Amino acid sequence: MTETTPGWLAEDELELVRARMPILYVEAVPVRVADSGEVTSVGLLLRIGPDGNVSRTLVSGRVLHHERVRDALLRHLEKDLGPVALPRVPASLQPFTVAEYFPTQGVTPFHDPRQHAVSLAYIVPVAGDCQPRQDALDLVWFSPEDAVSAAMQNEMPGGHGALLKQALAHAGLGL
């Protein structure tokens, strides 16, 4: 069967590419903000991973071949938060950090056993109604303090807890 959707790889092709080169991802930390721009809550997805473990995660996904970063970010926000989340993608696409995921633990705080990945990470204010879709079970809004608690950090695999702490520090919250 011929793949007619450009930019997608078959699973076996993706495994081959993952084994040979870094893959580009985007990640988003969905937040609610006050009129003053201060972060009031952080949205964390509840997912079941391929191994059957339940965890808290951020919005995340690959950038497809011939896809703009902005378009990839919007696509993953809609996929994970629903079509009426009303995300406000930053006017400047400069990420708050670049997270480097390695298949070997301990190289950076970020780990992905499948691949070497480079992720552009953004803080994205969300104003609408969020209804998780696809593989997300739920989206729960936490106060910034609760989101970085030790208990919550233990529920976030692969370094997403560290990425969340970086996001909130970048937003001016010294937690």
Protein Blocks (a to p, Z undefined) as FASTA:
>chain_A
ZZfbghiacfklmmmmmmmoccdddddddddddfkopafbdcddddddfkopacdddddd
dddehiafklmmmmmmmmmnojklopacdfblcdfbdcdddfbghkamcdcfkbccdddd
dddddfbdcddehjbfbdcdddfklmmgmklmmmmghhlmmmmmmmmmmnopaZZ
